[in-house]
Amino acid sequence: MSTKWLTRLQILLTFFLIVSCFGALSMLFSTVVIAFVGTTNGTGVPLRVFDVPIAGMAAPDAVIKSASADVTVLPSGPAPLVGLLFLLLWAPGVATTLLALLTVVRALSRASAGDRALFSAVTAAHLRRLGWILIIGSLATGLLGMVAERMLASMLLSRSYPFYAPPGEVLAGVVAGVAMLAVSEIVRRGLALLEETEATI
């Protein structure tokens, strides 16, 4: 990939980072409103409902075994505890995304100096940091999300469930983090071999 395309990719990811920051501020504002003001419209608390009634939904030659739905619950009046749990529900994932984007943008910023600057120990360190951000952030998102969703469901729904599995993005984030650690190790070993080769010339 040429330096020009890497630079364009950096600009695009920087734009996404800025937009994501504004999105995070919007979510934080909504959380504050839920906690201290209360709202009857706007952003609510997203929760999952299982065993949705399915009578009459299936075609004559089909059978629906089970169904689930995503619902948005708006608590009536200020609810500080709901706001805190809602913060735990979305903040770890958003923070992980922002840190990951920032790390990638910082790594790509070396592209303007040429391929040799990009293929360096600093880039390997950025990739290693990105891997750990994805792994730790995804695990924290899954764990805190499970606890927060369970408590929110018991407070806001007439029926809650003992276990809420984390979304698939959590596993994808962990796998991506492990892949980044592997790539950083490949880059590190490649640099070591390159230095040995240059030393013998």
PyMOL commands that set and color helices and strands:
alter all, ss='L'
color gray80, all
select helices_A, chain A and resi 3-36+80-113+115-118+121-156+168-200
alter helices_A, ss='H'
color red, helices_A
select strands_A, chain A and resi 45-50+68-73
alter strands_A, ss='S'
color yellow, strands_A
deselect
rebuild
show_as cartoon
